[in-house]
């Protein structure tokens, strides 16, 4: 389907965290390329959000478990004659390398950013609305007024400290998304429901609709069953449409 919008709904908390981190890493990548002080400000704020996610639970252990689980699930496919063995071998080696990098990561995730007095001074002020104004943080104001190449050098160094997490997140989500194809489905009177097999570890529901379609899907449910309702946006609360809606669906399990 060309010119389509893809909506995603995580089935469990692990994938929910992966998607949140992916969103934040993409935001860093986008604003890191910008030249203005406002681009640098947004990059710094996003660093703070990433550190907040790092601080929720034992992310390092969870990522290593997910990479190990992916390896265990993929290795048996090496025995299948129709599988692209070179490509699968590259994926398995990448999982092994990234798991090793994460295992050897010194200290808590993002520790270099946490240890930076400069970043910590900004982090403490960002909890206050408008708290990172120029008069609150003159040292930050000075840094923001430096040439773009100076700011980019610092931002790239701080960003590189996150690669041990960013790279596994990107690979795991790529493997999950590629684990299932899209299939045509129809929502009767704007609603569609489906049960999920308990024998498969479903992780992500993906819905693809034409970009010109004037509705958006809302997904509810969990690992056993989910429901999709197509909603009509408007000035007030969105309301469910009551017509037949064609869409494409992918239920991903790795």
Secondary structure as UniProt FT lines:
FT   STRAND          4..10
FT   HELIX           13..32
FT   HELIX           37..54
FT   TURN            55..58
FT   HELIX           59..75
FT   HELIX           76..79
FT   TURN            81..82
FT   HELIX           85..103
FT   TURN            109..110
FT   HELIX           111..115
FT   HELIX           117..126
FT   TURN            129..132
FT   TURN            134..136
FT   HELIX           138..144
FT   HELIX           148..160
FT   TURN            161..162
FT   HELIX           163..177
FT   TURN            178..179
FT   STRAND          183..188
FT   TURN            189..190
FT   STRAND          191..195
FT   TURN            198..199
FT   STRAND          202..210
FT   TURN            211..212
FT   STRAND          216..221
FT   STRAND          225..232
FT   STRAND          239..240
FT   STRAND          245..253
//
